Amino acid sequence: MYKALIIDDEKPVQIAIQKLGKWNYYGVEPPRLSANGKDALQSMREFHPDIVFVDMNMPVMDGVSFLKAASCEFPDSQYVVVSGYDQFSYAQQALHYGACEYLLKPVEEDALNSAIEKAILRIDPEAVFDDDKNPEANISPDEAVTIIKAYIDSHYCENIRITMFSEKYFFSTDYLTRLFRGKYGFTIYEYVLKLRMERAKTLLEAEDNKIIDIAERLGYADNHYFSKAFRTYYDISPSQYRRNFLDGKK
C-alpha cells in the first residue's frame, strides 16, 4: 500500500480530499493529516509518505518553503499542490521543486483522482489498478442517490447533467431519476432548481446584490432566463419579490 499525507490548515479542504480520493482503488492507505509545513516535515520523517498534497498558503511554513525542503530530503515522494491561487508564479515554483500536479480549490473529484493516479504512475510506471476495488463500480442504487444529493447540495450553482451521474455510477438516467424522486420527492433537475430558487430568495433580500450578479452566482448565464425561472417558480418577478421584502421591513 502507498502512503499519503495531506498538508493544509483548512479543515474542510482536508476533509474534501479525504472523501473524494479513491484511496482503496489506487492502493493508498487513508491519508494522514498535517496543518503546516513544519509539522509535515516531521511527519514525513516518521512514516515516509509516497504522495504528499500540499497547500501553498499555510502558517509557520508556506508551501514553497515546504516544497524546497521536502524535495531535497524526500526526493522520491510525489508532491501534488492544492492551492486557492491560480497564479503562474506559484505553479512555476511548485514545478521547479518537483510537484507532479497543481490543483485549484475547491478540489474537483476527477482532477484529484487523476493526480493520485499520475503520482502513482510516476512511482511505478507499471502499476495496475484493480477495478474490483473501485467503489463506484459496486455502489448500490440507494448509495448512489445519497451521494448525488450530497453533490448537488454543494454544486447546485454549476451546470449539472444527469448523464454525469449515470456514467459515473453505471445506472441509466431514467433509473436514477426514479430512484431520486422516490427517495427525496423531486427529480434531480427539480431538486437543483429548488436549491437555486431558495438561494435566490436569500440573495434578493440583500439590497446590495444586483439581480444580474445573483443570476450569475446561481449558474444562469442569462439574466432574463433567471428572471423567467424565478417568476415561473414563485409567480413573482425577482425585482418585485425584493420590493415586497424591503417594504415589509419598513
Secondary structure as GFF3:
##gff-version 3
##sequence-region A 1 250
A	DSSP	beta_strand	4	7	.	.	.	ID=ss1
A	DSSP	alpha_helix	11	20	.	.	.	ID=ss2
A	DSSP	beta_strand	32	34	.	.	.	ID=ss3
A	DSSP	alpha_helix	37	47	.	.	.	ID=ss4
A	DSSP	beta_strand	51	55	.	.	.	ID=ss5
A	DSSP	alpha_helix	63	73	.	.	.	ID=ss6
A	DSSP	beta_strand	78	83	.	.	.	ID=ss7
A	DSSP	alpha_helix	88	96	.	.	.	ID=ss8
A	DSSP	beta_strand	99	104	.	.	.	ID=ss9
A	DSSP	alpha_helix	109	123	.	.	.	ID=ss10
A	DSSP	three_ten_helix	131	133	.	.	.	ID=ss11
A	DSSP	three_ten_helix	135	137	.	.	.	ID=ss12
A	DSSP	alpha_helix	141	155	.	.	.	ID=ss13
A	DSSP	alpha_helix	162	169	.	.	.	ID=ss14
A	DSSP	alpha_helix	173	184	.	.	.	ID=ss15
A	DSSP	alpha_helix	188	204	.	.	.	ID=ss16
A	DSSP	alpha_helix	211	217	.	.	.	ID=ss17
A	DSSP	alpha_helix	223	234	.	.	.	ID=ss18
A	DSSP	alpha_helix	238	249	.	.	.	ID=ss19
###
